[in-house]
Amino acid sequence: MPRFAGATIKVENVDRIVCHRSFKGNEEYLIKWGGQQAPNCWPYSWHPIYELAGADGLNGSSNNSCLKFVQIYLNSLRKRKRTTPSNEESLKRKNSEPHSYRLSPFERTEIENGASSRASSLFSTHSEESNSSTDVSHETTYNCKLEVEGPYIVAKASIVHPIDTSDFPTTAMLDRARLSSMTIAETKIRAEFIRDLQHIRGAKPIKLVNTHDTTSPPLSFHFVDEYVYGKGVYPPDPDALIGCKNCRPDMGGHCGCEYTKVCECLEYAEVAHAKLTEEEELQWQVADRNGESTLGLPKRFPYSKGTGYLVQSYINSGFPIYECNEKCACGPICKSRVVQKGRHVGLEIFKTRDRGWGLRSTEHLRYGEFIDTYRGEVITDEEATKREDDGDKDKESYLFSLDKHHKDAAYVVDGQYFGGPSRFINHSCDPNCAIYAVSYDKNNTFIYDLAFFAVREIPPGQELTFDYCAGTSPDEFSSSQQEIEVEDDSIPCRCKSANCRKWLWK
Ligand SMILES: C[S@@+](CC[C@H](N)C(=O)[O-])C[C@H]1O[C@@H](n2cnc3c(N)ncnc32)[C@H](O)[C@@H]1O
């Protein structure tokens, strides 16, 4: 079976991009095909960038464009260091004197037969690109051009001779790639990321800003508004939802729930200890010890009436927030509904100097103001451990445990491949935001929202940060770098705050 029909490349057939070059005014990318190989199909072929992105970007929706492969390749090209002496050597030679390249028997035959200039040849002499100032004179480069045959693009087996591609891309190919433009690809990658970003729900747009370089956040990541439930995870059952019945929309000057002793949604909410009688305090202590209901005791509403900002007691205690839900009798204007109404602040994903991408707000945020939720795939603890073990130790971590109510076997939210803008929030040991558990179903202790709130006044443009290890007791962290037991996956913290603990993870 040919791998692709017409000029549309099927993303599932692509294994990876191995190299690129400027060719006849185009940016071309060398695809290594994956999947089952047909006998007449060559495993590598060069393609102009528009074939990979889809013509005019129309085909380039996040799910079917091959740009994510191009992005991975370009990132690896940036990272690849020319450290070996032979690499350095070949680089110097290329720039200073004609480079003599050892031809394989097949290349020699092709050149002797004059076949190298045919469009369908696998190799062409570099003179095809003679108008480029980045030429590597006399170098023979790989140029597998496939032919169109009816609706298919195929390699002619008769002219394809096996060559050793085990060391692809060769040093010469990479040296040439480094000197070739990647501007069109980078522009298309950025456009594709922004296209995906525009689908995200929220009252104000989210922008992408990069004043450091030409890279974009990974296209392997997709924006989602809701959790994506993984294998083995029980999604919340809407039929199991219970609302408050004793509250009314016109209570409390039309703010829905008013009486904390009767609102069933506040059954497990933070108790207002100052308002407890001695007897109630004892009642609470027993209930708290046994994990029993505290219905009837005075609680605290999580949000201020009018502003909707998280109140100080919740900010300080980190107590779970219980919001009303669609089954509640209080109606949509109820003051116990903030996070469920979604993001209302404008945000900017921006490139930091030394911590990858970060997030900041385009407007002033008030103390206690809701920013956004953390979204991603909800996976089992087992799956999260597997992903951690499989991953590169230096790679970013986007795992967030839903362990507010269960220390063991809690679900985990993974924001690596799916998530919202808040997955770009970096850590600081002196943060301006904090994350809180927000539940709409008081009886479901496994799945709840993770919501970011400002815990300071935050001027527009200041990077948003939170403490990745909030809740870790100070004894577990040593303030002195020497005393810390550095583990394999320890990442140095670059928050630069005066009280920096030096390491990201314990
Ligand atoms: C949830 S991601 C944050 C977004 C990330 N910067 C990106 O570009 O996608 C967490 C990762 O960001 C990096 N990071 C966040 N805060 C950092 C800090 N204070 N110092 C060093 N690296 C940090 C680490 O690589 C960490 O694993």
The ligand as an SDF file (V2000), in Angstrom:
LIG
                    3D

 27 29  0  0  0  0  0  0  0  0999 V2000
    4.0510   22.7340   35.0440 C   0  0  0  0  0  0  0  0  0  0  0  0
    5.5040   22.9980   34.1350 S   0  0  0  0  0  0  0  0  0  0  0  0
    5.5220   24.7440   34.0110 C   0  0  0  0  0  0  0  0  0  0  0  0
    5.6200   25.2020   32.5730 C   0  0  0  0  0  0  0  0  0  0  0  0
    6.9300   24.9490   31.9210 C   0  0  0  0  0  0  0  0  0  0  0  0
    7.8830   26.0220   32.2500 N   0  0  0  0  0  0  0  0  0  0  0  0
    6.7850   24.8050   30.3990 C   0  0  0  0  0  0  0  0  0  0  0  0
    7.5530   25.4260   29.6580 O   0  0  0  0  0  0  0  0  0  0  0  0
    5.9290   24.0840   29.9530 O   0  0  0  0  0  0  0  0  0  0  0  0
    6.7090   22.5750   35.3170 C   0  0  0  0  0  0  0  0  0  0  0  0
    8.1190   22.5800   34.8010 C   0  0  0  0  0  0  0  0  0  0  0  0
    8.5800   23.9160   34.5660 O   0  0  0  0  0  0  0  0  0  0  0  0
    9.9280   24.0660   34.9930 C   0  0  0  0  0  0  0  0  0  0  0  0
    9.9500   25.0090   36.1440 N   0  0  0  0  0  0  0  0  0  0  0  0
    8.8900   25.5560   36.7390 C   0  0  0  0  0  0  0  0  0  0  0  0
    9.2530   26.3750   37.7310 N   0  0  0  0  0  0  0  0  0  0  0  0
   10.5930   26.3450   37.7990 C   0  0  0  0  0  0  0  0  0  0  0  0
   11.5640   26.9620   38.6510 C   0  0  0  0  0  0  0  0  0  0  0  0
   11.2460   27.7880   39.6240 N   0  0  0  0  0  0  0  0  0  0  0  0
   12.8640   26.6680   38.4320 N   0  0  0  0  0  0  0  0  0  0  0  0
   13.2280   25.8250   37.4440 C   0  0  0  0  0  0  0  0  0  0  0  0
   12.3680   25.2140   36.5990 N   0  0  0  0  0  0  0  0  0  0  0  0
   11.0550   25.4680   36.7730 C   0  0  0  0  0  0  0  0  0  0  0  0
   10.3820   22.6810   35.4330 C   0  0  0  0  0  0  0  0  0  0  0  0
   10.9730   22.0650   34.3260 O   0  0  0  0  0  0  0  0  0  0  0  0
    9.0800   21.9850   35.7860 C   0  0  0  0  0  0  0  0  0  0  0  0
    9.1570   20.5810   35.6680 O   0  0  0  0  0  0  0  0  0  0  0  0
  1  2  1  0
  2  3  1  0
  2 10  1  0
  3  4  1  0
  4  5  1  0
  5  6  1  0
  5  7  1  0
  7  8  2  0
  7  9  1  0
 10 11  1  0
 11 12  1  0
 11 26  1  0
 12 13  1  0
 13 14  1  0
 13 24  1  0
 14 15  1  0
 14 23  1  0
 15 16  2  0
 16 17  1  0
 17 18  1  0
 17 23  2  0
 18 19  1  0
 18 20  2  0
 20 21  1  0
 21 22  2  0
 22 23  1  0
 24 25  1  0
 24 26  1  0
 26 27  1  0
M  CHG  2   2   1   9  -1
M  END
$$$$
